[in-house]
Amino acid sequence: MTSEVIIDVQPKDISIALLEDKQLVEYQQEPRVEASFSVGNIYIAKVRKLMPGLNACFVDVGSERDAFLHYLDLGLQFGSYEKYLKQVASDRKKLYPIQKATRQPDLPKDGSVQTQLKVGQEILVQIVKEPINTKGPRLTCELSFAGRYMVLIPFGDKVNVSSKIKRSEERSRLKQLVQSMKPKNFGVIVRTSAEGKRAAELDQELKVLLSRWEDAIGKVQKTTERPLLVFEEQSRSVALIRDLLNPTYDGIHINDMSVFNEVRDYVSLIAPEMTGIVHHYTGSVPIFDNFGITKQIKSGFGRTVNYKRGAYLIIEHTEAMHVVDVNSGTRIKKENGQEANALETNLGAADELARQLRLRDMGGIIVVDFIDMNLAEDRQLLYERMCENMKRDRARHNILPLSKFGLMQITRQRVRPAMDVNVEESCPTCHGTGKIKSSILFTDQLESKIDRLVNKIGIRKFTLHVHPYVAAYINQGLISLKRQWQMKYGFGVRVISSQKLAFLQYEFYDAKNQFIDMQEEMEKQN
């Protein structure tokens, strides 16, 4: 299996696509300008309100809605953190080293939030779940700094090795090695990717993680602003590569120079031999169109998802769960009967569903209504197929066998809102009224806007993005419409086909790839 990461950087957002054997399996999108409360960010914040009935509190981290912190998420070492924060705040000039801090007794598991916290108290918190719908972020006081080979835990005292490393000799080697190099008052979780790595590589990453902790606590010491972001998790593109990069990666393609440099520098740090797979995409066609991602997004999202031979899934989202219905659709029945047809349809649905869970990042409870099967061995085969497909999923999950009603229940870790891409297109010309100008006049409308750009606004170099069918019409012929425009308005006029646009939709971009809102310009003119 080969893997590729495609990163599309736009002025307002950044989209990341993971391809496995050219098939889209993960898709993430995050804003570039708005405040983002991402998983892994650490804040020095204040307790806003205690909720004794929930044994929890609400914390102000700067989000629109207060973040939620349960007593059990304070962590066993909350007392050590609390005392250390007081020591740090007592001297704004010299940082009190954590290695000299005295560890406090573990927090009792059956305690009350009222005995540990008070309104206005400053605490160090880390986001473990992003804001979802009407809920604010979910917090923990058990801080961690994730790297490629290990996770650093301040005020921990143990070295734990990933259970996916099976060889006992390797587990012992890693545990002894990390135990000998970690400082006092730190714990470490050794990740699966550390298997077979040399001491120098592990020591280098440990130093990087320690520097992140020192930077974070240094901000706490020197700044009185509250709430304050003291550690920001790496961008989602770097975090994805950190967790997934392996020798099967064929390429990482990025259409923005600054993000390209960021990713290349990180890959050169963690895997110097793979620096060559990071490429800066400079093609004229949009990067997602070039790698066939736009079409997969259009077909992979939405309420109905087609898969093999006319069969399809219907996916519905509710506040409490996701519901999936499997339909055979227009499939032709197999010669050996309905049972074989149901089994083949269900196995195909299991393959597509495992991809959809990763693609949409669906979390919480997922209930799947498969086509009924009478044979117990067929139901067991379907369950095993689903378990096998889900092995590639990084999120924690649990799958139950089919119930007597033919339902499969899946729980999947939810740390951020499910990815929901609206694939339905509204008419860009009539805006839902149902009435448009004659389509034969569409190119005349485009030319009038080009004329306004060049002769009135003064923008002589720009790119016009249109639907591929429209682009083909504009480019056809020896003296094409595009060539006529260039002869009339200058060779700064470029036409690019874009699969994400509707049939009569268009977008203008300047030489710096900044969007030009010509609809607004026309309204001002009128």
N, C-alpha and C positions, 0 to 999 in steps of 0.2 A: 504494500500500500504506500502511495506517495501522498504528501501533504503540501499545500501551498497556503500562504497567508496573503490576502490582498487587502490593502489599506487605502481607502478613498477619503482624502482630506478635503473638506469643503469649508468655506468661510464660517458657516454656522455650526457644523457638526463634523464628526469623524466616524466613518463606518468601517467595520472590520469583518472580513469574511474568511472563514476557514474552509478550504476545499480538501476533500479526501478522495483521491482518484477522480478528480475533476467534478465531484458532486458536492454541493453546498451543504455543510453539516452544522456550522455555527455562524451566527450573524449577530453582531453587536453594533449599537449606535449610541453615541453620547454627544451632548452639546459641547462646544468649545468655549463658549463665552459665559454661559450661565453658571451660577454656583452649583457645584455638584457634590453631594454628600456620598462619596464612594466608599464601598467596603474597604476597610483597612486604614482609613484616615483616623488620626488621633487628635483629640482636642483636650485642652484644659478648659473645663466648663464649670458651671454652677448649678447646684440642685435647685430646681424651680418649685417643685411641689412633692410632698410625700403622700403616698397612697397606701395606708396601712392595710386596707381591705385586700389589696392585690399583693401586698408585701413587696412593693416596688415604688419607684419615684419617676418623676418627669424631669429631664435635664435640658437646659438651654445650650444648644450647640450652634445656634445661629440659623437653624432650619425654620421654615414657615410654621411647622408644627413641632412642639417639644419632643425630644427623643425619649424613648422608654428604656428604663434600666431596672431589671428585676433583682431582688436580693441575691438569688443564686448566681447571677452574673457578676456580682462584685468580686468573686474569686476567693480562693483560700488565702491569698497573700494580700488582701485589701488592707489589713492593718499595717503591713510593711510599707505599702505604697503611701498610705496616709501619713505615717511618721516621716518618711523620706521627703515628701512634698513640703512638710513643715520645715525640715532642715534646709531644703533648697531655697525656700522663700525667705528664710531668716538672714541670708547673706546674698545680696544682689551682685556682689563683685567676684566672689570666689565660689565655684561650684563644688558642692560637697560630693565626693565620689561615691558611687553606689557600692563599690567594693567594701567600703568602711561602714555601710549601713547595717544596723542590727535587725535581723529578721524577727518579726513578731509572730505570736502563736497563730495557727490557722483559724480562719473564720468558721464558727460553728455552722453546720448546714441547716440547723433548725432555728436559726436566729431570726430577728426581726429587723426590718429596714430602719425602724425608728431608733434602734439602739446604736446604729452605725452612722447614720447620716442626719443632717439637719438642713433646713432651708438656707440657701446662700453659701453652703460649703463648696469649696473648690475640689474637683476630682479629675483625674486623668481617665478618659474614656476612649474607646475605639469602636468604630461603626462595624457591626457584623451583618446588618441587613439594611439596605437602602430604603428610603421612603416608598411605600407602596399604597396606592389609592389614597385613602384618608388617614393612613397611619404614618407617623413620623419614623425616623430611623430607630433601629434597635441597637442597643449599646452593650458593651462588656467592659469591665475593668481589668480583665486578664489580657494585658497587652502582648502583642506578638509582632515580630518583624520577619516577613517571609523573604527568603532568597531562593536561588535555584536548587541548592543542595541541602539547605537546612532552614529551620525556623528558630529565631532567637526569642526567648521568653524571659524578660526581666523578673527578678525575684523568684525564678524557678530554681530547682536544685537537682533536677534529674536530666539524664540524657536518654531519650527514647528513640528507637530505630523503627522506621516504617515496617509494618508487618508484611509488605509486599516483597521485601528482601528476604528470601527464604533460606539461604545458606547460613548456617549457624556460625561458621568461621568468619564470614564477611560481616555479620551482625556484631560479633565480638570485636573484630578489628575496628569497625567504625565507632563503636561505643567507647572503647578504650582511647582511641585517637582523639575524639571530640572531648572526652572527659579531661584529657591531659592539656588541651589548649584553651578551653573555655575559662573565663574569669570567674571569680567568686560572685555569688548572688545572681547567676544567670543559669537558665535551663535551655536545653536545645532539643529540637525534634529533627532527626536526620531523615531527609526525604529519600524517596526511591531513587531519584536521579543521582544520588551520591554513591551508589554502588560502583565499586572499582576505582573511585577517584583517589588521587594522591593526596598526601597530607598538605602539600603546598597549596593545592586548589581549595581545599576545605578551609585552611587557615586564612587565605586571602578573602574568601567570602565572609568568614566570621568577622574579620576586621571591618569589612564594609557594613555589615549589620550593626556592629557595635558603634560605628560612627553615626549611623542613623539614630540610634538611641541617644547618643550624646548631643546631637543636634537638636533633637526634640526636647530633651530635658533642659538644654541650654536656653531655648526659647521660653520655657516656663519660668526659668530663673530671671531672665532679663526683661521680660515684658509683663506689664500689669493689666493689659487688655484682656477682658473676658467676655464671651468665649473666644478662644484663639485656636486656630488650626496650627498644631505644632509639628505634625508629620503628615505629609500627603502621599498616599499610595502612588506608585508609578502609574503612568498612563495605561489605559486598558490595553493598548496595543503592545506595550512592553510587558505588562503583566501576563497577557495571553502567551507571548513568546517564552517568558520565563517558565511558565507551567507546562508548556506543550513541546518546546523545541526538542527534536530528536533527530537521529541520522536519516530518517525517511524524508525530511523536509527537502523539497526540490527548489523552493524559492520563496522569498518574501518580497512582494512588489508594492511600492509606495509611490504615490504621485505628488508628494510634497517634500521639498528638500530638507526642511527643519526636522520633520518627523523621521525622514530617512536617516539623517545624521544621528538622531537620538536612538533609533533602533539598531543601526549599524554599530554605534559605540557600545551598546549593551551586548550585542551578539559577540563583538570582538573581546569583550570582557569575560563572558561566560563560556564561549566556545570559539576561540580564535580561528580554528580550522574551517568554520562555517561562515566566516564573514563574507565570502564571495557569493553566497546565495541571496544576499540583500541587494535589491536592485531598485534604482530610481526610475520610475516609469515616466517617459516623456512623450508618449504617443499622442496624436491629435484626437483619437477616439477616446471617450470616457473610459476610465480604467475598468469599471465593472462591466461595461459592454464588451470590452476587449477580451475579458476572461469568461464571458458567458454567465455572469452572476446576475445581472439585471433580470434576465428571463427566468432564472431559477427563483429569484425573489418573488416575481409576479405569480409564478405557478405554485410556489411553496407556502405562501401565506394565504389568508382568507378563510372563509368558513368551510369551503369544500376543497379537498386536496385529492387529485386523481393520482393513481399509481398504475399497477399492471393491468393491462387488457380490459379497460373499462371500469374496473373496481375503483372505489373512492372512499375517503374518510370524510365525515362531517365533524368538525371540531367546534365546540361551544365553550365559552368562558363565562364563569360566574364568580361572585365574590368569594365563595367557599371552595370551589373545585373547578376542574376542567372535565368535560364530558366528551367522549369520542365514540362515534357510531360507525361501524364497518358495514359497507354496502357492496354487494357484488356487482351492481350496476348492469351494464350490458354484456357481462361475461357470458360466453357460450359454455354450456354445461359439458363437463368431461364425459366420455363414454362410460366410465365405470361408476357413474352415479353422483347423487347430490352430496354425499359425505366427502368424496374426494374433492369435489369442487369447493365445498366449504373450507376444507383443510387448506387447499392451495390459496384461496382468497385470504384466509386468516394469517397464513404464514407471510404473505406479501404485505398484509396490513401491519404485522409485527415489525417487519423491516422498515417500513415507512414511518411508523409511529416512533420508533427509537430515534430516527433522524429528526422527526418533528419536535420531540421533547428537547433535544439539544438546540435545534434551530431557533425555536421560539423561547427557549429557556423557561419552559413551563414548570412551575413548582407547586408544592402543596399536594393536594389529593387529585389524582387522575383516575377516572372510572372509564373503562373501555368495554363497549358492548360488541363482542365478536359475534359472528354468525354461529348459530347453535350447531354443536357437533355431538353425535350420539356416542362415539367410541371414546373410552377413557384414555387409550393410548394416544389418540389424536390430540386430546386436550393437554396431555402431559408433554407431547411434542411441541405444541404451541407455547406452553409455559417455558420450556427449555430454550426455544428459539428466542423468546423475548429476553430471557436472562442473558443469553449469549450476546445479543445485539446491544444490550445496555452496558456491557463491560467497558466500552470505549467512553462512556459518559463520566466526566469528572465529578459531577454533583453526586452527593450521597443519595441513595435511593433504596427502596424496598419494593419487591414485587410479590404479590400473592397469587397462588394458582387460581384458575377459573372457579367461580362459585357455581352452585347448582343452577343459577339463573343465566350462566354463560357470561358473567361479568368478571373482568380482571381489574383489581385495584392496585394502583401504583402510588407510592409516596415519593416525592422528589424534593430535595433541598431547594428552598426558595430564598435567595439572598438579594434579588433585585426584581423589579417588575417584569412580567413576561413580555417578550418582544412581540409587538402587534403592529404589523405593517398593513396599512390600508391599500389594497391592490385594486380597488374599484376607482375608476376615473370619472370625474365629472367633466362635462363639456367645458373646455377652457374659453370657448367663444361666447356661448349663450349664458353660462353660469347657472344652468338649471332652468332657464325660462322656456326652453324648447324651440326658440326661434333664433336663427343665425343669418348672417349675410350669405349671399351666394358663395359657395366654396371656391368657385372659379376665380373669385376676386381676392382670395386669401394671399396670393403672391403679390398682388397690388398693395395690399395692406402692409405686408412685410417691407416692400420697397419704400412706402411712405415713411415708415419708422426708420429705415436706413438713411433716408434723406434727412430726416430730422436729426439723427445722431451725428451725421457728418457735417451738415451745413448749418445747423442751428446750435447744437450742443457742443460741437467741435471735437467729437471723439472719432478719430479716423482709423484706428486699429481696434477691431473687435471681432468676436466670434458669435455667430448665430447658431444656436442649437435647435434642431427641429426633429420631428419624427422621421425614422428612416425612409418611409414611403415619400414624404415630402422632400427629403434631401435628395432622393433618387430623381424626382421630377425636376428639382432645381438644377441638378448636375447633368441632366441628359442633353445630348446633342453636341455637335461640333462647336457651335457658338451658344453655349448653355446660358440659362438665366443667371447663373452665378457669374459667368464670364462677362455678361452684359453689365451686371452690377459693379464688377471690379473695374471695367473700363469707364464707367460713369462716375463711380464714387471712390475709386482707388483700390489698390491691391491689399489694403488693410482689411478688406471684407473677407471673412472666412466662414464657411458653412460646414457644420459638423452634425452627423446623425446621432441621435441619442434615444436609446430604447426606453428610457424612463418617461419620456414625454408622450402625452396623448396625441391623437391624429392632427388636430389643428392647434396644438400648443407650441409655444416658442419661448426661448429665453436668450437674452443678450448678455455677453460677458465682455469686459474690457481686456486690455492687454495684460493686466495683472490678475486676470481670472476672477475679478470681482463682478457680482451680479448687477446688471443695470435694469431697474424697474421701468420699462417703457410703458406699461399700463398706467402707472402713476403719472408719467410725463404727459401722456395723452389726455388724462383727466384734467391736469393743470391747464393744458392748452385749451380745452373746451370750456 
